[in-house]
Amino acid sequence: MQRPRSYLGRFCHAPERGRVECLEDTLVSVDEDGRIVSVLRPSDDGYNRAMTEGPVESMPRGAYVLPGFCDLHVHAPQWPQIGKALHVPLEVWLQQHTFPLEARYSDLAFAKTAYTGLVDDLLSNGTTTALYFATIHQEATRLLADICLDKGQRALIGKVVMDNPEQCPDIYRDESTDDALRGTEDFIAYVRGLNNDRIKPVVTPRFIPSCTDAALDGLGELARSCRCHIQTHASESDWQHRYVFQRHGRSDTDSLDRFGLLTRHTVLAHGNFLSLGNMEILAARGSGVAHCPLSNAYFSNAVFPLKRALEKGVRVGLGSDISGGPSSFLPDSIRAAVFASRLLDDGVDCEKDYPERGIRDSRIDWRTAFYLATLGGADVLDLPVGAFEVGRQFDAILIDPNARGGSLNLMDGYDSTEDGLQKILYTANKANITRVWVAGRAVV
Ligand SMILES: O=c1[nH]c(=O)c2nc[nH]c2[nH]1
């Protein structure tokens, strides 16, 4: 057995919601499977021994090591569309821009170019785990799994199900309900055949409007038998929220629950219109929410009541929601999560006085946003990543404040270590991320 490899430096993480911890001159040792086997501070027994035992790599002076980011909502095929078409309502955006783009993934050459670019981009942005919606296509979705495997990203991937002829265009729809269900089963079998714990299949009804009840029913059954993760969009915009009430006479949460699609492994994107009762159901099922503050601002007509959901016991992580959210750099979502919570708290109509203007006690701070982007996301997915603790996988990023092209401005003698972390989360750019590890392997 190989001796563990150790990293010496300053490690910062959020071991619980609302609290950060920075460990100076700390030695984190990682075994050949990428598992953290010890986290030793200079005053700990064994520190000196560990320093001499295996290979030790020192991080550059002034650098920070953070857990890799966990992006809970990425539409992989929409990567080419980032920064386009943000001015139309969700239902128009889907029909006129997004479905035609996603239909192009029947072309494997197009898929290969886009998916390779996407995974490279996300890894260099520090996204070590991504929960992906792919497209309805079997071959292209398998290709995405192959690319993640090859490049070393931790990825959960779903073949998207869209079989409802009333909502999905002829150019982009599963041929039949049976085809959609069989395609999902085949994809699950393919991913499991890869025999790699880093890549997992996800049952993925796009959202209720794009699926028939028969498909939702079948996917609920399938999720139960394969014990897979599940992802979908829920309580997202005025149009989508009303559509489900009109079709099923109840909310997304209640409907998905009836189809067996709310489990401990479910991730609902958005959730802006969740009622308190809906939140209680999600908390009882252990289902999580991917909070997507960027795309919510463009497409969702409301602000997700994040603080309320957390207080109700709903597990929440952050999603970039590429390309409804126009940034693949998860710190932009960290920043937007704080921002959105402040707007919700203060309110937006200056004709009204506080507190009538907003919803009191809705704000979160950067510590909570950092938690959501790391350990919170890992918790929603039940993955052993997101913090520097023994037993977790070493998925990490190195932030070098002095990197060429970086945007950080830290001053010795002025900024404390925690100030530095705060500044990283608010102001660092991609150039400041100089190394990325997944399962102990350097992938950037
Ligand atoms: O932001 C979003 N992106 C999508 O692709 C989508 N599909 C349904 N609802 C959606 N929302």
The ligand as an ORCA input file, in Angstrom:
! r2SCAN-3c Opt
* xyz 0 1
  O     -33.782     27.376    -15.900
  C     -34.330     26.441    -16.504
  N     -33.671     25.793    -17.500
  C     -34.222     24.762    -18.190
  O     -33.597     24.207    -19.095
  C     -35.527     24.385    -17.828
  N     -36.356     23.429    -18.257
  C     -37.457     23.523    -17.526
  N     -37.373     24.522    -16.640
  C     -36.170     25.078    -16.809
  N     -35.573     26.096    -16.166
*
